[in-house]
Amino acid sequence: MAASAWGWRAVPDRVLVTGAGGQIGRALLAAAWPAGLAPLGLTHAALDIADAGAIDRVLDESGAVALVNAAAYTAVDRAESERELARRSNAEAPGLLARATVARGLPLLHLSTDFVFDGRKGAPYREDDAVNPLSVYGATKAAGEAAVRAANPSHLILRTAWVFDAAGRNFVNTILRLAAERPELTVVADQRGQPTAAADIAATLLRLLALWREGAAPWGTWHFAGGGETTWHGFAEAIVELAAPRLGRRPPVRPIATAEWPAAARRPADSRLDCGKLERAYAIRPRPWRAMLADVLAERLR
């Protein structure tokens, strides 16, 4: 912390947050930060994380004490045809961030995804399970994880799943729009996972940053996703049910198989994440996903 020219005054240390325009980035900037830390949010326009020179300049000019990488290429289907763009953002850029931070003795917190798994385990995935992505998006995210691990020992990789917030382009807002327009919805019912609110992910990252400031070293790979489980169909039904009083209607949600909904990218059929490691180590336990959804819908429908 720095001293003011007018006397001693606590000035928070800066933590760079890339991807500040995305769901988790926005949630981080809106959250209550640990004492002594403050975010400096950077959108893609402010920092291209695939530009090594730009990363060096921002880190040096900002005097940041840590970096949270919430930036990523997340268009799962489009990644199948935009492979180079996905690789640059998700695989190469995290390695650049890791090398730049380790050169300055800074920790790197990096977001990843359940899509690094193939969904064939038949049980929730642990952090030490082998990755086997089915899509370009999943493969590039797995490569990004590996690059971070290889370059900066003071790294924290947080895998999460099915992220949503009140304002982003996500499943919740798509279902709300369709529920207002259509007499019936059809949603895939044979893919299983855990919806997770961006605000809860942000709160978890900040708790881990606070632990670091207190002298702990929460490095390694961790899982955090909404408590419980559901399918995309079950998720859609919950959205329609909870939003019905404000929407004034409740269209039926018809279950369909993945094969009935052609998509460019293959998705894991069961990508549930085991979050027990985080709870055992730091008593961080995810809230039920329906509670997260209720909070987000209350914000969205106000």
N, C-alpha and C positions, 0 to 999 in steps of 0.2 A: 504494500500500500504506500501511496505517495503522500508527502506533506504539502499542504497548501501554502502559497506565498503569504497568506494572512494568518498563518498559524497552523498547528497540527490539525489535520482533518482527514478522516479515513476516505480514501478514494478507492473504489472497488477495482480489483484486477479484472482485466478483460479476458473473456473467453470467446474465441471466434466461433460462429455458428454458420456453416455453409448450408445452402439450400433453404435460406430464410423465407423464401416464398412458398415452400411446400407445406404439407400438413404438419409434420413434426417440427419443422423449422419455425412455423408460426406459433405453434404451441410452446416451444421453448422461449420465444421472445415474450410471450404473454404470461409466462409462469413466474412464480415467486422464487427468486434465486437465493442460494445460500449466502450468508453474510460474507462480505468481502469479495464477492464475484458479481460480474455484470456481463450480459451478452453483447457482442457486436455482431449483428446479423448481416450476412452477405448473400444477396441473391446471385443468380447466374450472371446477371448484367454487371454486378460489382466484382465478381471473381469467377473466372472459368477455372474450375478445379483440375482441368486437364492441361493447364498452362503452368509449367514448373516455375518460370520466371515470375509470373503474377503471384503465385503462392509465396515465393520468397519475399517479394516486395511487401505484400500485405502482412505477413508475419513480422517482418522487421519494423515496418512503420507502426503497426498497432501495439507492439509490445505485449502481445497476448501471452497468457500463461498456460493455455490449453486450447485444444481445437475439437469441436464436435462436428462431425461430418454427417449432416442430414440431407446432403445432395445425392441424387441418383437419377438414372433414367428408369422410369417405372412403367412405361407403356408396354405391358407384357406382350400383347399380340403384335404391336408394331415393331418390337425388337426383332422379330423373326425376319423382317425385311430391312431393318435398319441396324444391322449387326455391328457395323463399325462404330456407329454413334453410341450404341449400348456398351460396346467393349471399351471405348474411350472413357465414358463417364463412370462405368461401374467396375471395371477391371483395372485400367491404367491409372486413373485419377487417384484412387485410394492409395496406391503405391507411392505416387508423387507426394501426397499429403503425409504419408508415414515417413518418407525419407526427409522431408522438410522439417517435420516436427522433431524427429530424433536428432537431427543435426543441431537443434536448439535446446535439446533437453526437455521437450514438452510432451505431455501425454496426448494421445489421440483417441477419441471416442467415436466409434463408427457404427452406423446402422446397417443391419442386414435383414434377411428374409427367410421365411419358412420354405420358399421356393428353391432353396439349395438342396432340398430333399426330394426323393422320388415318390413318397407317399405309399410305399409298399410295406413298411415295417409292421403295420397293424397295431401300433401302440404309439404314444407320444414320443417324439424324438428328444433324445438327450443331447447335450452340447458335444459329447465325444462320439456321437454316431457319425458314420461315414456319409459324406455328401454325395449325391448323385442326381444333379439337376436334370430336368426333362426339357427345359426351354432355354433359349438364348439368354433371356433375362436371368433365369436361375444360374446358368453357367457363368455369366459375367459377374454376378454378385458373389458366387463362390470364389472366383478368381480374385476379386477385390479383397475378400477376407484373407486369402492366402498372401496377397501382397502386403497387407497391413501386418500380419503376423511375422512375415519375414524381415520387415524393415524396422519396426519400432517395438521393442519389448514392452514399453509402457503404453500398451493399447488395451482398449476395451471394445469388444464387438458385441453388440446387442442385437440378437435376432428377434424379430417380431412378426406379426401376421395380420392380414386383413384390416389394414389401418383405415380409420375414418375420422372425420371431424365435421363441424357444422358448415364449413364453407367450401371445402375442396371438391374436386372431381373424384367422387368415390361411390361405392356401392349404395350407401345410405341415401345420398342425394339423388342418385339415379332412380332408386326405387320410389322415393318421394315424388319425383317428377312423373314417373310412369303411373303411379297410383292415382295421380290427379288427372291423367289423360285417358287411361284405358279401362275398359270394363273388366279385364282379367289380365293377370300377370303370369308368365311362365318362367320358372327359375330352376336351375340345376339343383338336384337333390342328392347327388351321389359324390359330392366333394365335401370333405369334413375339415373343419378348422376352428379357429378362435378369433372372432372379431375383437379389435383392440382400438381404443380411443387414443388419438394422438396426444391428448392432454395427459393421459396416464403414462404413456411412454416418456413424455417430457419430464414428468415428475420423477420417474424412476431414474432417468439419466442425471437429474439434478441431485438426487439422493446419493448416487454413486460419485458424483463430483464432490459433494460435501464430505464423503468418506475419504476421498483422496486428500482433500485439504486438511482433514483431521489426522493424516498420517497413515491411513490404510492404503493398500495398493490393490484396488479391485480389478486387477488386470486379467485378461483372458476373454473367453467367449461365454456369453450368458443368454438365456432365453427369457423373454417376457412377453406374454400375450394374455388376452382376456381370460378370466377364470371360467371354467366350464367349456363346452364345445357345442357346435351346431353345424348345419349345412348351409349353403347359400340359400336354399329354400327356407330353412328354419329362420335364418337371419332376416330374409325378406318378410316372412310372416310376422315376425316380431316388430319390424319397422312399421308395417301397415297397421298392426294392432295398436301400437302405442301412439301412432300419429292420427288414427281415425277420428278422435274427437275434434282435432283441429282441422283436418282435411274435410270433414263432413261426409266422408264415404270410406268404405272398406272393401275394395275389390278382392275377389278370391285370388289366391296365389297357387297356381297349379304346378305340381312337381314334374320335372322332366329329367331324363338321363343326360349325361355329358354328351353322348353320341347324338342327341337331338339338337345340340347347340354347337354347331361347328365353330371352331376358333383356330386361329393360326398357330397359337402356342399350346402345347400340352401342359396340363396342370396336375399337380399331385392330388391323388384321390383322398389322401388322409395325411395332412401336414401338421397335425397337432404337435405343439411344443411342450415338453416337460419343463416346467418352471421351478421345480423343486430345489435346484441348486442355489438359485438366488434367494429363496426363502430360508434355506438352511444357513447360508453364509451371512446374510444381512437382514433377515426378517422382512424381506420385501415380497409381499404376496399380492398377486393381481386381484383386482375387484372382479366380480362376475361381469361377463360381457353385457348382460342385459342392463345392469346398473350403469355401465358406461354409456350404453345406447340411450337410456332414458335421459341422462344428463345432456348428451349431444342433441337429442331431439328437442328438449326443452329450450336449448339455446337457438337451435335452427328455426323453430316454429314460433318463437316469440314475436 
